[in-house]
Amino acid sequence: MFDAADRRYMKKALLLGERGTGRSSPNPSVGCVIVRDGRVVGRGWHEYALRDHAEVRALRMAGELAAGSEVYVTLEPCCHEGRTPPCADALVRAGVRRVVAARPDPNPVVSGRGVERLRSAGIRVDVGLCAEEAGRLIEPFARHVSSGYPLVVSKVGMTLDGKIGTGSAEGRAISSPEGLEFGQRLRLGCDAVMVGVGTLLADDPALTYRGGRSRGRPLLRAILDSRLRTPPGSRLLRVAPESPVLLFCGPDAPEASRRELERAGAEIVAVPRCGTGLDLEAVLRELGARNILAVLVEGGSCIHRAFLEAGKVDVFHFIVAPLVLGGGTAVPVVGGRGYGSTAEALRFRIRRTLRAGPDVVLEAYPECSRSIISPWLGGSAPFPAPGSRTPSGPK
């Protein structure tokens, strides 16, 4: 079905789609290439602020040369009216000959209907080229649009012996500068970053995005703080006022602390308790309702344990530095009691191994992952089966 030329042009579309990372949310990142007589005549990618989808931008560039062309797009063209008219109709009007789509759209409103619209107009449509790479582009969007919940991306900088800190105020830095930059790239691809109040009190982080590429939406900074122990004078509340701060607390959090933190600029959301912590289901539901497609959980060890034990992690990035801390006071990646045996332990599958300077990054998917590209799916489905939920978010 696909030849070397098809793969070459789809790779170009994927590269274009990557330009939308951090700029397309709450829509998916999509790239499109239009080819006529072996020559690229149109290119486009989606940025939410610019409204037009990748196909429309590419058609505008191609102009009259779009007639009789082949279109390579990383996601099935939409067929419904939203902020913009349907892309499938635009392709039909342009008179294209063939459309190659990397993946079906996981949005239940589309989910194959865009392909049907094109085929009903006599356009040849082939689906499935570079599906895994395209799935990586839309991983956050797919999780959110099919469930209403954000993709949960966990990240930790650790030593070879699985430690994330010395347990003292000295020598906190573990990751290399390149490892830290990788963490900023993860922040670029997420709409929110989250830590527990223990990390906030120990490190006083700003939790800002400091990467080289610009974002389309301000990075939401979320803290799990059941008793509202966040200091009103923390860096979190003193820097980057354009990036909102959201504190999740328990229903019994002190009212005086709430008023003081609200005056300092934080938004407070009370959620039910679950055991000794907060109900993570309620936390993620709240983030999803705010059109947060992906949340980056950065720790510390108690928060990583809570998310893993609750089965809420979709992908975990372990940034491993080539050093060993040892000792009994160093802080482990995952806190708590741990598992009693290897048979009980949570299983991961490593999808990719990357280099970040001297550090090694393991991109690992736990067996609880609900990502469309989770290796636990075993390739049995190109995307999660659409549910009954009709998304109310933007198009």
Disulfide bonds with the S-S distance in Angstrom:
none
